[in-house]
Each structure stands twice: as C-alpha cells, then as structure tokens.
C-alpha cells in the first residue's frame, strides 16, 4: 500500500468530523465524500503505475469495482486490495474448477466486482473476456458460489487478405494484414504440404479468407481463418474449413488426421459421465461435470485424441495438474488430475502421442482421468459428440463441401483482380 493511501486512512476520521462540524453535512454526504476521494485516489495511483487499473463506485448497500488486468496481477492481490476475504477467493476458485476461466487471466481482461459495503462480502464477480464471452460468479441462496457462462455469437464479417512472399511467410503475412496468430495457424494448416523454410520463393502469392466477430458493432478480437491458398509458378496449395472443423484441399482430402474418440490406449471403466446437473461428490453442490471420468490407476498413459498445439499446462488447486490442447478453431481437449505432464505450452502434438500420466492431483476422490472435449468454446459429451473419426468426407458431405469450395474459390480469385483488390484494401483501410 502506498504512503499516500496510508496517510489518507489515518486522516479519514478527522476529515469526516470536520465535514460534519463545519458544514453540518449529514452522514449520507460524508459517505459520498469518502467515495469520491476513494475514486480520485485510485485514479491517481493507477496513473502513477503503482497498481492495476481500478475503478470503484458506491451505492448505499453495495460497492462496485472494475479491475483491468495488467501483467503480473494475481487474484489474491486483487481480492486483498478490495478487502475481500481469501476464503471468498477459495470459494470462487472452487466454482471455477469446472471451467478454469480464472486460471490464466490475460492483460486487458476485466474483472467486475459487486460486494456489500458493510463487510465486503462478495455478491457477484464478472469476468469480461471480450464482448462475446462473459462469465458471472454469483452468491447463491445457500451461501455458496455458482457461475454462468454467457456466450454471444454476434455477427461474423468476412475479410479478404492477399499478399506476396518476400522473405519469410511469417513477416510477409503480417505485412499483408494478418496477425501473428493468423500466420502461425496458416503455417500449421499447410505444415504437411509446404516446407515454409525451403519451398516458398519470393513472389509466391497467397490469399486468405478470414471471419471476424463483432458484437453490437464492436470487434471482439476473435477471428477464424476459413480458407487459404498459396500459388507458385507450378504448384497450388489450398485449404478450406468445413463444417466438421477440419481443413481439406479443394479435392476434399483432409489436411489433418482424424480424431480418436478416447484418450486412452485401452478401455477403462467410466466412473462419471458428462452431466450438466451433476452433484459434486466432494462439495455436494449441483455443478456441471463438463467431461467424462475414467477410473485409471495412477501412472496410466494418456494420449492426445488429435493433432494440435498445447495451449495451457497448469497445476490448479482443485483440477490438479492439467493440459489444454487446441486442435483447430473449433475443437479443444482438456485432461485433468494428472500425475505427470510430458508436454509443454506451445508444443505441437500428434494424434496418439503420449502427453501425460493419469493421477489423483487436485480435489479428487481417487485416481482417475477427467477428459473434456470443447466445440466452439462449449463443453460437449466426448462420447457422443459428432467429431471427424475418418480421414475422408462422406458422400453427402462431399457434395456440400464442393459447393463451399466453389464459392470460396471465387472469393479468392477476386483478390487477384487488381481493381477489386485495390478497392478491398481501401475498404479495410477505412
């Protein structure tokens, strides 16, 4: 706490007495004066760079605080700053076990607190990830904490990007208007078709179709590449995202291998099924069970169900050691309560690769593997979800896919027309 804050706390009571005695101000006006001073002081500290960005407002019964996450912030420090108990933080993390949304807060994420003025008991905490994704933790009638995930699809707008290779594709893509993440995704899509270090030459052309999300007219920062094409003098490479979440070339050949249904090398008893209304075996509260539990002895080999990239490796108080793997813009898998993790964040993974050993870490009633499958940001039953289990499209899907290819190829071709491309660049610039 800064010297300025300590001095303010010491003089607070004398300030109140002075206001009451000299100005005959009633107690409500004193409270208002305190609130305004708190707000001004917090603003001053934020401008000095001493803390994360805090905005505090007040009403007779409740206090509200908006916190913008900065590098190095921790939930424990934020709760302490707002005088909200560490026991409450424990309750929040317990509720968050099912989704792990608070496990890796990122800079510019926003936390919005609502708590009682008299004792700072938390009533509601909102995690604002972006305009299309919010999570609200609320105090339930029985005193516990429940959560609600709010996802808005919003509006998806198409953006066309084209460019030429000059040096590395990575830098050429950014010069054309793609993000670092976009460039990495394109590289990953074509990794088995193109040697990006040796095969690409100066002057090779690329065209990209990208969908970007807007909610209430504002961009959320969420985007998906849906089509990509590289053109060389003698070769052409294409990738089209289909409804099953996988990329195929224009003939319908998959650019990635199919998924496995289960993350184990042999069958094990299912000890708990996917259940949005399960009664938690430890807390007794009704809370979603967003995956399937397999009764695996400690040390059982866990394998990835598909090709992908490790996006998170963590050790959560309740979920234990865990791994998140992103398989595409549509699919993600999660593996909890692990004994040992064999991969690291950012590592590329192949289907069937051993990624961990099962265990009993975190809050657990016995050795097991908790396995989750997420589609489009939402958990689904991994035993029943429709996922691509073969490398080829079905005959009915092939017809729909070829129509999609025809439409998107026309869009990619439009980028080769200098006049259309120039007009498009002008629109993007505006």
N, C-alpha and C positions, 0 to 999 in steps of 0.2 A: 504494500500500500504506500502511496507517495506521501511525502511530507505535507503537501497541500491537503490531501484527504484527511490526515490525522488532525491537522490544525482545525479543519472545518468541523470535525466531530467534537473536538474539545469545546469549541465556541458555540455549538449548536443551541444548547440550552439558554445561554446568555442572550443569544440572538432572539430566541422565542420570547423571553421575558421582556426584552427591550421592545419588541413589536407590540406586545400586549399592553405594557405600561404606557408607552409613549403615544401609541396610536389607537389605543382602545380597540384593537383588532380582535375579532372573535377567533375561536380555535380553528374554524374551517379555513380562514385566511392564513393562519400560521402554517397549516398543513400545505396550503398552496405555495406559500413562500418557500417552504422546505423543498417541495417537489421541483420548483423552478430552479432552485440552487443546485439540487442534485443533477438535474438535466444539464445545466450550464457547466458544472464541474466535470461531468462525464465527457461532455463535448471537448472541454479543454484538454483533458488527459488523452483523449483519442487523437486530437490534433498534435499533441506532443509526441505521439508514437509510443506512449508508455503501456498501452493496453490495446486489446482488440476494440473494434468499434461497438460501443454500447449506446443504445437509446432507451431511456427509461421514462415511462409516463405513469400517471397515477389516477385512481378514482377512489372514492371513499372506502370501498371494500377490497379492491384488487390493485395490484401493481402489474405493469406490463413492461417487458424488456425485450428489445430486439438486438441480437448479437450477430455481427458479421464475422465469420471465422477468418482468422489470419494464420499464417504459417506458425507452427509451434503451439497453438492453442490446445488445451486439453479440457475435457468435460469437467473434470474435478476442479480445475482452477476457475472455470466459468461459474459452476454452482457455488463455489466458495465466495466468489466476487459478489454474487447476488444473495448471499446468506441463506441459500437453500441447502438443507442438510445432505450429508454424504449418504445417509440412509435412503433418502429420496432418490439420489443418483443410483444407488444399488437397485431400487425398485424399477427405475427406468431401464437400466441395463438388463434386468431380468425379463421385462416385457419385450425388449428389443432382441432377445435371443432368437426369436423366430425369423427375423429379417436381417439382423446385423447392419441396420442402416446407420447407426451411430458409431460403428466400429472404425470407420475410416472417413471422418469428416474432411472435406476439402476446402481450401481457401475460397471465400465468397459464398459458401453455403451459409444459410441464415437460420438461426435458432430464435424462436419467438416464445417467450415465457409468459405465463399468467399465474400469479401466486397471490395468496392472501396477504393483505397489508399488515395485519396484526402479528402474524407469526411466520410469514414467508413460506407457508405450506404450498407446494406446487399443485396447481389445479389442472394446468394444460401446458404441454410443450409441443410446438410445431417445428418440424424440420422442413425447411423450404429448400429442396434440391434444385428445382427450377419450376417455371410456371406450370409445367405439365406433370410435376411429380412432387407431392407433399405427403408427409407422414405426421399424424397427430397422435400424441400420447395423452390420455385423459385419466383423471382420478375417477374411479368407478364408485358406484353407490356403496359397495362393501369396503371401500377404502383402498383397494388395490389399483394398479395401473393397467389400462387397456390401450390398444393402439388401433388406428385406422389408416389405411393407405389410400390416398386419393391420386388417381392417375387420369389425366386428361389427354385424349388423343390429339385434340386440337386440329389444326389444318397443316397438311403436308404439301409444301410447294416444291416444284421441280426446278433444279438449277442445272444448267449445262456448262461444262468446263472443257476446254481443249488447250493443247499446248504441244510443244516440240521438245524433244530431249536435247539438252545442251549441257554436257557434263553428267552428273548423276540424275537419275529419275527423281530421287527424293527432293533435290533442290529445284529441279525443273517443275515438279508438281506444285510446290509452294509458290513459285513464281507465277504459275498459271491461275492460282487462286484456291488451291486445295490446302487443307490443314495438315499438320504433321501426322495426325491420326489417320486422315484420309490416305496419305501417301503410304503409311505403314500397312493399311488394310489392302490397298491395291497390290502392293508387293506380296502380301500374304496370299491373296487370291490367285495370283499367277506364279507362285513360287515353284510349282512343279512343271510349268510350261516355259518360263523365261529365266535365264540367268541374268539377273539385273546388273551384275558386275561386268559381264563379258558380252552378252548378246545384244544389248541395246547400243545404238550408234547415234551420233549427232544427226539431228534432222528427222529421226523416227517420230511419228506422230502418235498422240494419244487423245482420246475423247472419253469424258466421264459424264454419267447422269447421276445426279445426287438429289435426294429428297431431304428437305429441311423442315423441322417442326416449328410451327407458330401457334401460340395460344393467345387469344384476344389481340391478335395482330402483332404480338411481340415474339421475337425468336427465343427459343429455349436453349439453343446450343446443341440440341440433339439432331443428328443427321445420319442418313443411311446412303451408302453408295448402292445403286440398283443395277447399273450397267457400266462396263468399261471395255475399251478397245485399244489395242496397240497396232499400229500399221508400220511395217517396214517395206523395203523395196520388194521383197519376195515372200514375206510372211505376214500373216494377220492372226492376232490372238483376241478372242472375245470372251466376255463373261457376263451372264445375265442372271440376276437374282430371281428365283421362282418362289411360289407361294410356300414351299416347304422349307424356306430359309437357306437353301443352298444355291451356289453358283454353278451354272452349266455353260458350256460353249454353245455356239449357235446351232450345232447339230444335236444338242441335248445330252452331251456327255458330261458327267459330273466332274467338277474340278476338285472336289474333295471326297474323301471316303465316307461311306455311310456310318451311321451311329450304331453302337451296341445298345441294347436295352438296359443291361445291368453292369455295374462297375466291379464285378467280381469274376474270378476265373472259374468258380464252380458255384453250385446252388447252396444257399443258406436259408434257414427259417426266417420268415418275416415276423418280427416281434411287434411292429406297429405300422399300420398303413397310413397313407396320405389321408388327412381328415381335417377339414376347416373348422370343426367344432369339437376337437378332442379335449378331454380333461387331462391336464398335465399330471403325470404320475408323481411329481415331487411337490409342486405347489398346490395342486388340486383345483386350479383355476381353469376355466374354459379358454383355450387358446389354440389358434391354428397349428396343426402339425403339417408343415409345408413340404414334407418329404416322406420317404419310406425308411424304416429302420430294419437292418439285417442283423441277426444275432451271430455276429462274427467273433471268434476268440481274439484276444489281443495279439497283434502281430500278423493278422491276415492281410495278404497283399491286395491293395486297392488299385484298380486300373481306370484310366480315363475312358469315358464312353465315346469320345470322338476327338478328332483333331481340333486343336485350339491353342490359346495362349493363356497362361496363368495370370490372372489379374489381381488376386489377393492371396496372401498367405498370412494367417494370423493365429493368435492364441487368446481366445475370449474366455472371460471368467465362467461363463455358462455353456457356450458352444464348444469350448475346448480348442484344441488345435484344428485348424480348418483350412480348406483350399477352395478358391473360386476359379473356374476355367470358363473363358468366353470362347464359344465355338463359331459364332457368327453374329451378325447384328440381331439375330432372332433368338439364339439358344445360349444358355449359360447353365453350368452344373456346379453343385456345391457339395462338399464332403466334410462332415463334422465329426468331432470326438476322436480325432486321430491320435495314434500313439507316436508316430514318426512321419515327418513330411520329407519327401525325397526330391522336391522341385522347388523352384524359387520364382518370385514375381518376375514377369516378363518372359519367362521361358516358353518356347514353342513345344507343344505336346502332340504326340501321335495317338490315334485311337489304339487302345490296348496297352499303352505304356503304363508301367507301374509308377504311381505317383505318391503312394503313401502306404503305411501300415495302419490297420484299424486299431482302436484302443478304447479308452474309458476316461478320457480327459474332459474337464468341464463339469457341468452338473449332469450326472448320468447315473442311472440305476444299475448299470452293469456294462460289460464290454459289448460294443455294437458299432455299426456304421450307420450314420444318418446321411442319406443321399437325397439331393434335391435336383429337380430339373425346372428351369425357368424359361418360359417362352414369352417374348415381347414384354419382358420386365415383370411377369407374373408367374408365381409358382404353379405348377400343374402336377398331376399324378404321373410320375415317371413310368409306372407300369401300364398306363392306359393311353397316354398322350400319343397323338399321331406324329411320329418322327420318321425321317428317311432311314429305313433299315436296309435298303438296297442301293446299288450304285446307279441304277437306271430308272428313268421315269416310266410310269405305267403308260399304256396306250392312250388312255383318256387324258392323262396329264400332258402327254406329248403334244396333243392337238392344241391344248390351251397354251402350252409353252411356246409353240411355233408362232402363234398369233402375237404373243407378247414380244418375241424376238423381232417380228416384222415391224411392229410399232416402234420399238426402241431403236432398231437399226435406222429407221427413217429419221429419228431424232439425232442419232449420232452422225448420220450423213449430213444433216443440216449444218453441223459445225464445220464442215469442210467448205461450205459456201462462204466466200469472203464477205459478201454483203450481209448475209444472215448473221455470221459470226461477229461482224463489227457491230451490228445493231444489238446483238445479245450482250456484248461487252459493255455497250453504252448503258443498257438497262441495269446491268449488275453494278456499274459504277455509280449510277444514280441512287 
